[in-house]
Amino acid sequence: MRLRSRAPGSILALCFVFAACASSGPSGDSSGVVSDAKPSVTLQRAVTMVLRVEPPGLNDRLDRMGLGYPLITSSLAFLDDRLVPQALLAERLPSQADSSWTVNSDGTMKTTYRLRSDLRWQDGNPLTAGDFAFAHYVYMDREVPVTTRLPENLMSEVAAIDDRTLQINWNQPYVEANALVGSQLAPLPRHLLQDSFNADKASFLSSSFWTSAEYVGNGPYRVKDWDHGVRIALVANPYFAFGKPKIENIDIRFVADNNTIVAGFFAGSIDFAEYTAIAVEQVVILKQRWDQDGAGRVYSDTLFGTRYLEFQHRDVPDRQKALEDVRVRRALLHALDRQALSDALQAGYGGVADTAYPKTAPLYSRVAQVISTYPYDLRRADQALGDAGWSKTTDGLYRDGGGHSLDVEVRVTGEREQEGQIIASDWKRAGIDARSFVVPRALTTDVEYRVNFPGVADSAQPEIVAATNVISELAPTAANKFTGKNRGSYSNPEIDRLYTLSLTTLAQGQREDVLLELERVLTDDVAQGILYYQPRVAASSAAVQGVKPPVFGTYLWNVWEWTLAQP
């Protein structure tokens, strides 16, 4: 067999509510039917996790806010808590030492992955190399709006040599070719999707498969039920590559209010939340209580990722075109007291960031020597705006030669309302006609609406290489259904070139030089307005054990190893 793909409110009051709602009965087993167990047997209760926003679907390649990895989707490898790649669906990772990873003189490469034996989809059907080849074919189809085509667009061919042997031919070097993690080349169930994909791609994309318990993945948990607007019920997958997870059932609830989440922890009706649902303020409250009663644990020491401002470069309604001028972008950063912003929002955690590289990163000391920085300095902000043709008038506002004020909208989501207010207040104090705008809750997952901000948008990124979010190819367009990560449509050919080079330079020393130049250009041109380091916080009840803070990504990276202590 040879299948190929070729590239084309009050917390205390709320506690009583959650205590009343807390689950008191046993959860269902993996079949979704409550067991008739003898009275002496205690069935394991469900672990309740929370998300602030309900995901739009169950595949994070079709929508960047999809649930996907790592709960219900797995790929060939994963990153452990030391950021070391480990084999997952693969039996072992390709290596140049055993010729399973070869680099040719013209820069093309070949990697051969041997899959684990007896891999199965969550419905029990075999998972084979052909499912990876089919996935590559789907991800590379230009009629399919995926969040990113990297690294699949670097693959010239994905071939199933046999059911367990996957051969990937690369059209250029790629430094992570031997460790495809997360959702990179994540397989799709060919036995369920191939016919519908070939028949009608529009129907394929709109199918209820992506938004219901019909979904079949290969990760540690499968979807048992999705009560839209309320919860997603997950059950342990007995066919998971590492064996059935130790926690039987997980309920994912959608809770937008911070106080409600804290109250749920105190009432015992919430077991786990990470940075996608809670912020430092909630972690501080939880820690104060749990330091006294030991009912839970918070995680706040891991620093990875930054908050940053995206500048709009696309022609959208009411766009502030002045943001295209790098001098204006520099002035906006000089006019913002980022230290006070970080202190107000993070209770002393994190700190001002001039780069997405954390200070603990091996390359940070060299990065710090080449980047441009923008300390809080109203004098320098005034000079930059003056050079760009803006001057203060008698009303204290900067205006251009035509008398138009420099107005900038700061767009934030509901949980970041205070952040937007602080940023707008600083800029107003400097003479910029700024205002904060909160995205309506109902539009939080409307990706087309979210990318059409007229000024700046407050955002977060876990990536160390910030350029990942500003390369031209990832600009949101109608063709990709506005799912591109480069939401402000920033474009700089030199950054595009350097970013590609950073992915294709295999020699470590040479690649570091490329990364340094990339960071120099990115900060000099203010491709992003980097604000501060954002600690990726999490909280869990004492009953949930086995949580290990990652260096990068989600705390759920090893969810299959977690256990639930019985009361």
N, C-alpha and C positions, 0 to 999 in steps of 0.2 A: 504494500500500500504506500502510495506516495502522493500526498496532497500538498499543493503549493499555494502560497499567496504571493502575488507580485504587487509591488507598490504602485498605485496610480496616484404694701401698707404696713401695719404693725406686725412684727414677727411673733410676739407672744400670742396675740389673738389668733394668728394663723395656725399656730401649733395645735390648738384645739381642733381646728378643722381637719388638719392632716392626721391627727391621732384618730379621729373618727373614721377617716377614709382609709387608714392603713389596712393592708390585707391581713386577715386573720385566718383564712383557710388555706389548704394546700394548693399548690399550683398544679397545672396539668402536666402529664408526661410528654415525651417527644412526639406522641401521636396526636396530642391536643385533647385527649380524653382523660378525665379524672380517674385515677386508679381506685380500685376497690380493695386497697391495702388493709391489712388487719389493723385494729386500733393501736397495737403496740408499735407500729412502724410510722415514723414521722417523715412525711414527704418534704423534700427541700422546697422552701419558698422561693419565689422569684426575686431576683435582684433588680431594683428599680434604678435606672439611670435617667438623667434629664438632658434634654436639648432645649435651647432657647427658642429655636425655630424648627418647625416641621420640615423635614427634607422634601424636596420636590419629587424625588425618585430614589431608586435603589442602586443606581450605577453612577459613580462619580466621574466616569469618563464622558458620559452624555450630559452631565450637569455638575459643575464644580461644587455645588452644595448637596450633591447626592450622598446617601448614607454610605454605601459601598465599603471600601477598605477601612479598617481590617476586620470588621464584624462579619460581613457576609461575602466578602471578596478576597481572594488570595492570588498571588502570582508565584513566580519561580523562586523568589527569595524575600527576605525581610531584614530589617535592621534591628539589631538587639539594643539593649540599653547602653552599650558602649559605642554605638554607631558602626558596629562590625556586621557586614552582610553575612547572613546565614541561609542555607538552603531551606526551601519550604516545599513547594511542589517538585522542585528538582531534587534528585538524589544527591547531587553534589554540584558545586559551582564550577564552571569552566576555568581552566588554568592553562597558561602558556607552557607550564612545566610538562603537562601530559598531552599537549597538542590539541586539547579540546577548545582552545582559543588560539587561533593563528592570525598573524598580522602579515599581510603581503607587502611587497616592495612598493606597490602603487598606493598603499594606504588602505586598501580594502581589507576586510577581515571576515573571519568565520568563527562563530561560537557554536558548540554542540552541547546541548543540555540533555542529560539522561533523566527522565522523569522517574519518580518513585513508583514502585510497583503497586498495582491495584488502586490507583487513584479513581475516585468516583465523585460525580456531582451529587448535590444534596438530594436528588430524587433516586439515587442509587445507580444511575447509568454510568458507564465508564467515562472517565475524563482522559482524553488522549492528546497526543501531539497535534492531531488535526484540529482540535479546538483552539489551539494557539494560532495556527495558520488561518483559520476562519476569523478569529478576532483581529488579526493584522489586516485582513482584507476589509473588514468592517471599519476599523479605525482609519484606514487610509482612503476610504471612499469619500469624495468631496461633497457628496450629498448628505453625509452624516455629520451633524454638528457636534464634534467632540471638543472637550476643554483644551486639549493639546494633542498634537500628533508626535510629540517627542517622547520616546526615542524611535517610535515606529517609522517615522519619515527618514530615518537614517538606514533603514533596513531595505536592501534591494530584493530580498527574497526570504520568506519564512516557509520552510519545508518540513513536512512530517515524513521522515524517512521510514519510520514504523510507528506503532502506537506509543512507544516510550522514548523515541529519539527525535528530538527537535533540533533542526539545523537552521541557524540564522546567518545569512550572508549580509554583510554591512557594506554600504557604498563608501564609507569613510571611517576613520578611527573614532571610537567612542569610549571614553574612559570607564564607563560603568556597564560595558557590554556583558561582563561576566556576572552581573548581580542586578537583575531586573527586579525591582522591589515595588511595593505598594500596588498601584494599578498599572504599572508599566507592562505592556503586552499581557494584561490579565486575560485569561481565556474566556470565551463565551460558549455556552452550550449549543454546539452545532446541531445536535439532534432535535432541539426545540426551536431554534431560530433561523436556521439556514434557508428553509423553504419560504418563510414569510419575508425574509430579507430579499431574497431573489425575486419574489413575486411583486412586492409593493413596499418600497422603503418608507413611504409616508406612514403606512399602516404599521410597519415594523416599529417606527419610532414612537407612535402614539399608542401602542399596545398597552393593555392593562398589565402585561407581564412586568413592566418596570415599576409599577405603583401598587402592587398587591401581593398577596401570599402566593400568587402564581410564580413569583420570581424564584429561579433556581440558580444558586451560586455554588461556590466551593469552599467558602470560608468556615470559620468555627461555628457560626450560628446561621440558621435558616429562619425565614419569616413565617411565623405560624398564623399571624393575623395582623391586619393594619386597619385600625379603627380611625379613619382620617379625622384629624383635629384633636385626637385624644391620645393615642398611643400606638406603638408598634410592638407586638409581642414576638420575641425571638425564642427559639428552642435550640438546644445543643445539637450539632450536626454529628451523627455517629460515623459519617464517612470522611470527616476532616482528616487531612494528611497526617496530623500528629495524634490522631485518636480523638474520641469524644471529649469535649471540654468538661471540666469538673463541675462547673456551675450549670445546672440544667436549664433554667429559664431566666431570661432577661426581659424586663419591660422597659421600653423607652418612652418616657412621657415628655410632652412639650409644655414647658413652663417658661413664660416670658418675664415674670416678675421676680426680681432678685430676692425680696423679702419672703416670697412664697417658697423659693428654693431653700433658703436658710431654715424656715419654719418646718419644711418637710424633713430636713435632716434631723432637727431637734425632736420631731414627732416620731422618727423612725420609719417614715414612709418613703424616704429617698436614701439610696445607698451610695450612689456615685455621681459625681459631676466633674467635668474638667473645664478648661478655659473657654470652650465653646458655649458654656452655660453660666459660669460664675466668673467673677472678677476678684481682684485683690480685696476689695472692701468686704465681700462676703467671707473670704478666707480668714480675714482678721477676726470677724465676729465668731465664726465657727471655732477658730483656734482658742479664743478666750474661754469658751465653754468647755471644749474638749480637753484643754489642759487641766481642767478641774475634775471632770468625770470620766475621762478616757473613753468616751462613746464613739470617738472617731479620730481620723488623722487627716491633716492637711499637708499638701505638697506645694512648696513655694520657692524652693531654692534653685530650681532649674531655670536658667536664663537662655531662652532661645527664641529668636524672632523679634521683630520690631513693629511698632506702630508707625505709620507714615501717612503722608498726604499725597494723593494722586491729583495731578493737574490735568484739566481737560484740554485736549488738543483737537478734538473732533468738532465739526461744525454742528452744534446742537442748539436748541432754542435758548436765548438769553446768555449765550456763552460770553465769558469775559476774555476777549482776545488778547488782552495785555499779558496773560499768562504764558503766551508763546515766547515772550521775551525773557531770556534767562536772567537778566538783571532784575526783573520784577520777581521772579521766583526766589532769587537770592535775597532780595529785600524782605520778602514775606518770612523767610526763616530768621533773618536778623531781627525782625520785629516781634518774634515769638519767644517768650521766656519758657523754654522747654524744661528747664530744671524745676521751675515752679509748677509747671503742668504735670510733670512726672510725680512730684511730691504730693500734689493735690489728689491725684488719681490712684497712686500706688503705695501710699503709706510707707515710703522709704525704700520700696523694692525697685529693682530695675535701674533707672538712671538714664540720663541723656545719652543718645546714640548719634554718632556721626556716620556710622556705617552699620550694615546689618551683621558684620562679623562680631561675635561676642568677644569680650576682652580675654576670655580663656582660650580662644581659638589659636592654634599654633601660628597662623599667618598674621594674627592681629597686629603685632608689633611692627611688621613691615607695611601693613595696610595703613596704619596710623601715620606713617611718614609720607604717604603719597596723596592722601585724600584732601579735598577741600572741606573746610569746616565753617560753620555759620553761627558763632556765638551770639547771644542776645546783645544787641548793640544798635540802638536807635539811630545813632549818628551814621553808622555804616549803611543802615537801611535807607536813610534819607539820601545819602550819596548815591546809592545804587538806583533809587527811583529818579533822582535828578538826572542821572546819566541816561535814563530811559525816557526822559521827557515829561516827568511828572513833578509838580511843585505844589507846596502847601499854599492854600489861599486863606483869606481872613476867617473862614468858618472852620479852619483847622483840618480840612480834608485835602488829600492829594487830588489834583485835577490835571488833565492834559491840556494841550493848547486850545482845544475846543470847549473847555469848561466842563468836560465830563469827569465825574468822580471815579476813583479807582474802587469799584464795588466788587466784593468777592463773597460768594456764598460758600459756607462751610457745611457740607452735607454729611450727616451722621445717622446711625441707626438709634433706636430708642434707648438701648442700654449705654450708649456713648453720649447721651445728651449733654452731660456736664462737660465733657471734653470739647464738644463743639462750642459751648458757651464760653469756655475759657479762651479758646483760640480766637474766636470772634472778638472777645473783649480786649485781648492784647492788641489785635490789629486795629481796632477802633481807637484805642489809646494812642496808637502811633499815627493815626490820621487816615487809615484805610477804612472805607465804608463797608464794613464786614457785617455779616449776619449769619446766624446758625439756623439750619433747617433740618428737622428730624424726619427721616423717611417714615411714612405711615406704615404701621405694623403690617397691614394687608399687602403692602408692596415690597416687603423685605426680600422675598424670594423671586420677585419679578426682575429677571436679569436685564431685560431691555430697559426698563425704567431705571435700574440702578446705574447703568453705564452712561445715562444721559444727564449726568449732573453738569451744571453750567460753570462751576468754578473749581472748587477742590472737594475731594471726598476723603473722609477719614477711613483708613483701612489697616489691615494687619497682614504680616507675612511671616511664615516660619523659615523661609529660605535664608541661608547665609549669603548666597550670591543673589543680591537684590535684583540684578539685571534679568533674572528669570521672569520677572513680572512686567518688564518694559520692552521686550523685544517686539519688533514690528509684526511678526507673524502671529502674535497672540492678541492683536487688537480685536475688539468685539465688532462683528459685522453681521449683517442679515444672513450671510451664508453660513456662519457658525452659530446662528441664533443667539448672538451677543454673549456667548459663554467665554470668550477670550479673557485671560487673566490681566491683560494690559488694558484696564478699563478706561484709562484716559487717552488711549490711542497715541501715546508718545512714540516718536520714531527718530532714531539716530543710526544711520548706516554703520558708523564706527562701532557702536555698542553691539549692533547685530553681528558684525564681523568678529569682534573680540569674543562675544559669547559663544558663537559657533566654534571658534578656535579653542576656547577653554574646554569644550566637550570633546574635541578631536585630537588634542595634544596629549599623548600618552606619557611622555617623559615628565617626571614629577617637577623637576626644577624649571623646565621650560613652561609647564602649565602654570606654575605659581607666578612666573613673570607675566603671563597673559592675564591672570586673575588680578594682579596688582594694577596693570594698565587699565583693565576693565573698570576697576573700582575708582581709579583716578578720573577717568572720563565721565563715569556715571555721576560722581559727586560734583565735579566741576560744572557739569551741565544741569545739575539739580533735576535729574530724571525723576526723582522722588524727593519729597520733603521728609526725610527721616526724622522722627521725633524722639523716641526713647525705646530702650529695651523693655520688652514686655515679658515678665515672668509667666510661664505657662503653668498656671496654678491648677490644682485639683483637690478634691476632697472625697473621702470615702468613710463609710461607717466602719466601726471596729470589726463588724462581722465579715467584711470583704477583705480577704487576705491575698497577698501575692502581687499587689500593685508595685511596679518598679518604674520610677520616673525615667523617661527617655532622654537622650541627648537631643533628639530631633523628632518631631512628629507627635503622635498621639500617645496618651498613657495606655490606650487599649492595645498596644502593639503585641502584648503577650496575654490577652484576655483569656485564651484557652487554658492558661496555667492558673488562673485565679481560683480561689476556693471560697466557700461560704461556711463560716463557723456556725454550728447549730447552737441555739440558745440553751 
